[in-house]
Amino acid sequence: QVQLVESGGGLVQAGGSLRLSCAASGRIFSSYAMGWFRQAPGKEREFVAAISWSGGSTYCADSVKGRFTISRDGAKNTVYLQMDSLKPEDTAVYYCAASWRRIAIRESEYDYWGQGTQVTVSS
């Protein structure tokens, strides 16, 4: 199976940027679609972004489109989430996930999950 470990979270001022990383181990990283989800205090976990096996297709939620960018480096078994123009509403625990599908957007389509990393955006 796959183990995922997120890093890069922290405290940032509104309008600033952060880059999250998710390191994968256990199996061939390029065989999995990867995604990012987030869960804010008192809210349900929501989809943020996803990238296909090949890295050629990406999807972003409307709430982050134009501000967040997902990418992956197969050689390093790592997926990234570049977050720019951050807003206080982006404050949440961000989770990395892996799917056996070529591409996945729904939470139920993901098979492995990381422990999460906290992102806090101050106003």
C-alpha positions in Angstrom: 0.0 0.0 0.0 0.9 3.7 -0.1 2.0 6.0 2.8 1.5 9.7 2.3 3.1 12.4 4.4 2.2 16.1 4.0 4.4 19.1 4.8 4.7 22.8 4.2 1.8 24.1 6.2 2.0 27.0 8.5 0.8 30.5 9.3 0.7 33.1 6.5 -0.8 36.6 6.1 -3.7 37.1 3.7 -2.4 37.6 0.1 0.7 35.4 0.8 1.7 32.1 -0.5 2.5 28.6 0.7 3.7 25.4 -1.1 2.5 22.1 0.3 4.3 18.9 -0.4 3.1 15.3 -0.2 5.7 12.5 -0.2 4.6 9.0 -1.1 6.2 5.7 -0.4 5.4 2.0 -0.6 4.4 1.6 -4.2 5.0 3.1 -7.6 3.9 6.7 -7.3 3.2 7.3 -10.9 0.5 4.6 -10.8 -1.8 6.7 -8.7 -3.9 9.8 -9.3 -3.3 12.3 -6.5 -5.4 14.9 -4.9 -5.7 17.5 -2.2 -8.6 18.1 0.2 -9.1 20.4 3.0 -11.3 20.6 6.1 -11.9 23.9 7.9 -13.1 24.1 11.5 -16.7 23.1 11.8 -17.0 22.3 8.1 -17.0 19.2 6.0 -13.9 18.1 4.1 -13.9 19.4 0.6 -12.1 18.8 -2.7 -9.3 21.3 -3.6 -7.3 19.9 -6.6 -6.4 16.7 -8.3 -3.8 15.5 -10.9 -3.9 12.4 -13.1 -1.4 9.5 -13.2 0.6 11.1 -15.9 0.4 14.6 -14.5 -1.1 15.8 -17.8 -4.6 16.6 -16.4 -5.4 18.7 -13.4 -8.6 19.9 -11.8 -9.2 22.6 -9.2 -12.2 23.5 -7.2 -13.9 26.8 -8.2 -13.0 28.3 -4.8 -9.3 28.0 -5.5 -9.1 28.1 -9.3 -6.6 30.7 -10.5 -4.9 30.8 -7.1 -3.8 27.2 -6.4 -1.8 24.9 -8.7 -1.2 21.2 -8.3 1.8 19.4 -9.8 3.7 16.2 -9.3 7.2 14.9 -9.7 7.3 11.2 -10.3 11.0 10.9 -9.9 10.7 12.3 -6.3 7.4 10.5 -5.6 6.0 13.9 -4.5 2.9 16.0 -5.3 2.7 19.7 -4.6 0.1 22.3 -4.0 1.2 25.8 -4.7 -1.1 28.2 -3.0 -1.1 31.9 -3.9 -3.2 34.9 -3.0 -4.3 33.1 0.2 -7.5 34.2 1.9 -8.6 33.7 5.5 -11.3 31.4 4.1 -8.5 29.0 3.0 -7.7 28.2 6.6 -8.0 24.5 7.1 -6.2 21.2 7.5 -5.0 20.1 4.1 -4.9 16.4 3.2 -3.1 14.6 0.5 -4.8 11.6 -1.0 -4.0 8.9 -3.6 -6.3 7.0 -5.9 -6.0 3.8 -8.0 -7.9 5.7 -10.7 -6.3 7.7 -13.5 -8.0 10.8 -12.1 -10.2 11.2 -9.1 -12.2 14.1 -7.7 -14.7 12.6 -5.2 -13.5 11.8 -1.7 -14.9 8.3 -2.0 -12.6 7.6 -5.0 -9.4 8.0 -3.0 -7.8 4.9 -1.4 -5.0 6.4 0.8 -4.8 9.5 2.9 -2.1 11.5 4.6 -2.3 12.8 8.2 -2.9 16.4 7.1 -1.0 19.7 7.5 -2.4 22.9 9.0 -2.7 26.0 7.0 -3.7 29.2 8.8 -4.3 32.5 6.9 -4.5 35.6 9.0 -6.3 38.8 8.0 
